[in-house]
Amino acid sequence: MLFVYLYIFVVGLVLGSFYNVVGLRVPIGQSIVRPRSACPACRHTLAARELVPVLSYMWQKGRCRSCRARISPRYAAMELLTGLLFMAAFWRWGLAGEVWVVWTMISLLIIVTISDLSYMLIPNKLLISFFPIFLLERLLLPLQPWWDSLAGAAAAFALLFCIAWASKGGMGGGDIKLFALLGFVLGVKLVLLSFLLAAFFGTIAGLAGMIGGRVQRGKPIPFAPSIAAGTLAAYFFGPDLIAIYLSLLE
């Protein structure tokens, strides 16, 4: 089992490296195949030894081998996070069919987080690309009852659309469509829980940013990272959190 966990972790690291490319290139209309990855500062084309997930960043001490410019730790962080989440999903679900849904969800959330942090944008192309995958997965592994997917998508879209309308643009269109897609996967209860958790995480992140001077009051901040955190918390621990909440009401 240790070998299996290690294998899944490494696969997650490699995919996380690829998701960095997707999240950085797709929003600005670039190909994810060409050109090859290069240093943003000096445009030095990266060799294979400079593309080893996480390890290359550590070996090079967070700097480009060619120009010594600082490399953002976000690249390695996203690679490591993807590997850990893939491993955690296997620990939680084993090789049951649902784990494939979770891995797909993690992949989408990592990519949109990178995109939103970099450009404050969640491209429609990403959501459209993932929809047929989720559709196939939910046809093979339907929620119970089967219509919960449709109800979850409708509830998530309606809720965020109303918030965007009431706040006059306080919620981006990409966030609305992302939550509608998540609602299709999660169903009504879990998507509503994920929204509450995302709002909580977003509030904490906003307050921390203002205290640290990185966020100005009234200025928009990327919400996709909070959506990702709230969704994964709901996905992994949702039934337990709902049970705890209901027990407190008794």
Contacts in CASP RR format, 6 or more apart in sequence:
PFRMAT RR
TARGET T0000
AUTHOR 0000-0000-0000
METHOD contacts of the structure
MODEL  1
MLFVYLYIFVVGLVLGSFYNVVGLRVPIGQSIVRPRSACPACRHTLAARE
LVPVLSYMWQKGRCRSCRARISPRYAAMELLTGLLFMAAFWRWGLAGEVW
VVWTMISLLIIVTISDLSYMLIPNKLLISFFPIFLLERLLLPLQPWWDSL
AGAAAAFALLFCIAWASKGGMGGGDIKLFALLGFVLGVKLVLLSFLLAAF
FGTIAGLAGMIGGRVQRGKPIPFAPSIAAGTLAAYFFGPDLIAIYLSLLE
4 90 0 8 1.000
5 87 0 8 1.000
5 90 0 8 1.000
5 91 0 8 1.000
8 83 0 8 1.000
8 86 0 8 1.000
8 87 0 8 1.000
8 90 0 8 1.000
9 83 0 8 1.000
9 84 0 8 1.000
9 86 0 8 1.000
9 87 0 8 1.000
10 83 0 8 1.000
11 83 0 8 1.000
11 86 0 8 1.000
12 79 0 8 1.000
12 82 0 8 1.000
12 83 0 8 1.000
12 85 0 8 1.000
12 86 0 8 1.000
12 87 0 8 1.000
13 53 0 8 1.000
13 54 0 8 1.000
13 79 0 8 1.000
13 80 0 8 1.000
13 82 0 8 1.000
13 83 0 8 1.000
14 53 0 8 1.000
15 82 0 8 1.000
15 83 0 8 1.000
15 86 0 8 1.000
15 107 0 8 1.000
16 53 0 8 1.000
16 78 0 8 1.000
16 79 0 8 1.000
16 82 0 8 1.000
16 83 0 8 1.000
16 110 0 8 1.000
17 51 0 8 1.000
17 53 0 8 1.000
17 75 0 8 1.000
17 79 0 8 1.000
18 32 0 8 1.000
19 78 0 8 1.000
19 82 0 8 1.000
19 107 0 8 1.000
19 110 0 8 1.000
19 111 0 8 1.000
19 114 0 8 1.000
20 75 0 8 1.000
20 78 0 8 1.000
20 79 0 8 1.000
20 114 0 8 1.000
21 32 0 8 1.000
21 37 0 8 1.000
22 32 0 8 1.000
22 111 0 8 1.000
22 114 0 8 1.000
22 126 0 8 1.000
23 111 0 8 1.000
23 112 0 8 1.000
23 114 0 8 1.000
23 115 0 8 1.000
23 118 0 8 1.000
23 126 0 8 1.000
24 114 0 8 1.000
24 115 0 8 1.000
24 118 0 8 1.000
25 31 0 8 1.000
25 32 0 8 1.000
26 32 0 8 1.000
26 111 0 8 1.000
26 115 0 8 1.000
26 123 0 8 1.000
26 125 0 8 1.000
26 126 0 8 1.000
27 115 0 8 1.000
27 118 0 8 1.000
27 119 0 8 1.000
27 121 0 8 1.000
27 123 0 8 1.000
28 119 0 8 1.000
35 45 0 8 1.000
36 45 0 8 1.000
36 46 0 8 1.000
37 45 0 8 1.000
37 46 0 8 1.000
37 51 0 8 1.000
38 44 0 8 1.000
38 45 0 8 1.000
38 46 0 8 1.000
39 46 0 8 1.000
39 64 0 8 1.000
39 66 0 8 1.000
39 67 0 8 1.000
39 69 0 8 1.000
39 71 0 8 1.000
40 69 0 8 1.000
41 64 0 8 1.000
41 67 0 8 1.000
41 69 0 8 1.000
42 64 0 8 1.000
42 66 0 8 1.000
42 67 0 8 1.000
42 69 0 8 1.000
44 64 0 8 1.000
44 65 0 8 1.000
44 66 0 8 1.000
44 67 0 8 1.000
49 56 0 8 1.000
50 56 0 8 1.000
50 60 0 8 1.000
50 65 0 8 1.000
52 59 0 8 1.000
53 76 0 8 1.000
53 79 0 8 1.000
53 80 0 8 1.000
54 76 0 8 1.000
54 79 0 8 1.000
54 80 0 8 1.000
57 71 0 8 1.000
57 73 0 8 1.000
57 75 0 8 1.000
57 76 0 8 1.000
58 76 0 8 1.000
60 71 0 8 1.000
62 70 0 8 1.000
62 71 0 8 1.000
62 73 0 8 1.000
63 69 0 8 1.000
63 70 0 8 1.000
63 71 0 8 1.000
64 71 0 8 1.000
74 114 0 8 1.000
74 117 0 8 1.000
78 110 0 8 1.000
78 113 0 8 1.000
78 114 0 8 1.000
81 110 0 8 1.000
82 106 0 8 1.000
82 107 0 8 1.000
82 110 0 8 1.000
85 106 0 8 1.000
85 110 0 8 1.000
85 232 0 8 1.000
86 103 0 8 1.000
86 106 0 8 1.000
88 236 0 8 1.000
89 99 0 8 1.000
89 102 0 8 1.000
89 103 0 8 1.000
89 106 0 8 1.000
90 99 0 8 1.000
92 99 0 8 1.000
92 102 0 8 1.000
92 236 0 8 1.000
93 99 0 8 1.000
93 102 0 8 1.000
97 141 0 8 1.000
98 141 0 8 1.000
100 137 0 8 1.000
100 141 0 8 1.000
101 134 0 8 1.000
101 137 0 8 1.000
101 138 0 8 1.000
101 141 0 8 1.000
101 185 0 8 1.000
102 235 0 8 1.000
104 130 0 8 1.000
104 133 0 8 1.000
104 134 0 8 1.000
104 137 0 8 1.000
105 182 0 8 1.000
105 185 0 8 1.000
105 231 0 8 1.000
105 232 0 8 1.000
105 235 0 8 1.000
106 232 0 8 1.000
107 130 0 8 1.000
108 126 0 8 1.000
108 130 0 8 1.000
108 181 0 8 1.000
109 224 0 8 1.000
109 227 0 8 1.000
109 228 0 8 1.000
109 231 0 8 1.000
109 232 0 8 1.000
110 228 0 8 1.000
111 126 0 8 1.000
112 122 0 8 1.000
112 126 0 8 1.000
112 178 0 8 1.000
112 224 0 8 1.000
112 227 0 8 1.000
112 228 0 8 1.000
113 222 0 8 1.000
113 224 0 8 1.000
113 225 0 8 1.000
113 228 0 8 1.000
115 121 0 8 1.000
115 122 0 8 1.000
115 123 0 8 1.000
115 126 0 8 1.000
115 224 0 8 1.000
116 122 0 8 1.000
116 222 0 8 1.000
116 223 0 8 1.000
116 224 0 8 1.000
116 225 0 8 1.000
117 222 0 8 1.000
117 224 0 8 1.000
117 225 0 8 1.000
120 220 0 8 1.000
120 222 0 8 1.000
121 174 0 8 1.000
122 173 0 8 1.000
122 174 0 8 1.000
122 175 0 8 1.000
122 177 0 8 1.000
122 178 0 8 1.000
122 224 0 8 1.000
124 174 0 8 1.000
124 177 0 8 1.000
127 174 0 8 1.000
127 177 0 8 1.000
127 178 0 8 1.000
127 181 0 8 1.000
130 181 0 8 1.000
131 181 0 8 1.000
131 184 0 8 1.000
134 181 0 8 1.000
134 184 0 8 1.000
134 185 0 8 1.000
135 184 0 8 1.000
137 185 0 8 1.000
138 149 0 8 1.000
138 184 0 8 1.000
138 185 0 8 1.000
142 149 0 8 1.000
143 149 0 8 1.000
143 187 0 8 1.000
148 187 0 8 1.000
148 188 0 8 1.000
149 183 0 8 1.000
149 184 0 8 1.000
149 185 0 8 1.000
149 187 0 8 1.000
150 184 0 8 1.000
151 187 0 8 1.000
151 188 0 8 1.000
152 183 0 8 1.000
152 184 0 8 1.000
152 186 0 8 1.000
152 187 0 8 1.000
152 188 0 8 1.000
152 191 0 8 1.000
153 180 0 8 1.000
153 181 0 8 1.000
153 183 0 8 1.000
153 184 0 8 1.000
153 187 0 8 1.000
154 180 0 8 1.000
155 183 0 8 1.000
155 187 0 8 1.000
155 188 0 8 1.000
155 191 0 8 1.000
155 192 0 8 1.000
156 179 0 8 1.000
156 180 0 8 1.000
156 182 0 8 1.000
156 183 0 8 1.000
156 191 0 8 1.000
156 192 0 8 1.000
156 195 0 8 1.000
157 176 0 8 1.000
157 177 0 8 1.000
157 179 0 8 1.000
157 180 0 8 1.000
159 179 0 8 1.000
159 192 0 8 1.000
159 195 0 8 1.000
160 171 0 8 1.000
160 175 0 8 1.000
160 176 0 8 1.000
160 179 0 8 1.000
160 180 0 8 1.000
160 195 0 8 1.000
161 176 0 8 1.000
163 170 0 8 1.000
163 171 0 8 1.000
164 170 0 8 1.000
164 171 0 8 1.000
164 172 0 8 1.000
164 173 0 8 1.000
164 176 0 8 1.000
170 220 0 8 1.000
171 223 0 8 1.000
172 223 0 8 1.000
175 223 0 8 1.000
175 224 0 8 1.000
175 227 0 8 1.000
178 224 0 8 1.000
178 227 0 8 1.000
179 191 0 8 1.000
179 195 0 8 1.000
179 227 0 8 1.000
182 191 0 8 1.000
182 194 0 8 1.000
182 227 0 8 1.000
182 231 0 8 1.000
183 190 0 8 1.000
183 191 0 8 1.000
186 194 0 8 1.000
186 231 0 8 1.000
186 234 0 8 1.000
186 235 0 8 1.000
189 242 0 8 1.000
190 234 0 8 1.000
190 235 0 8 1.000
190 238 0 8 1.000
191 234 0 8 1.000
193 234 0 8 1.000
193 238 0 8 1.000
193 241 0 8 1.000
193 242 0 8 1.000
194 227 0 8 1.000
194 230 0 8 1.000
194 231 0 8 1.000
194 233 0 8 1.000
194 234 0 8 1.000
194 235 0 8 1.000
197 229 0 8 1.000
197 230 0 8 1.000
197 231 0 8 1.000
197 233 0 8 1.000
197 234 0 8 1.000
198 223 0 8 1.000
198 226 0 8 1.000
198 227 0 8 1.000
198 229 0 8 1.000
198 230 0 8 1.000
198 231 0 8 1.000
199 226 0 8 1.000
200 230 0 8 1.000
201 225 0 8 1.000
201 226 0 8 1.000
201 229 0 8 1.000
201 230 0 8 1.000
202 221 0 8 1.000
202 223 0 8 1.000
202 226 0 8 1.000
205 221 0 8 1.000
205 225 0 8 1.000
205 226 0 8 1.000
206 215 0 8 1.000
206 221 0 8 1.000
209 215 0 8 1.000
209 221 0 8 1.000
210 216 0 8 1.000
210 217 0 8 1.000
215 221 0 8 1.000
233 241 0 8 1.000
234 241 0 8 1.000
END
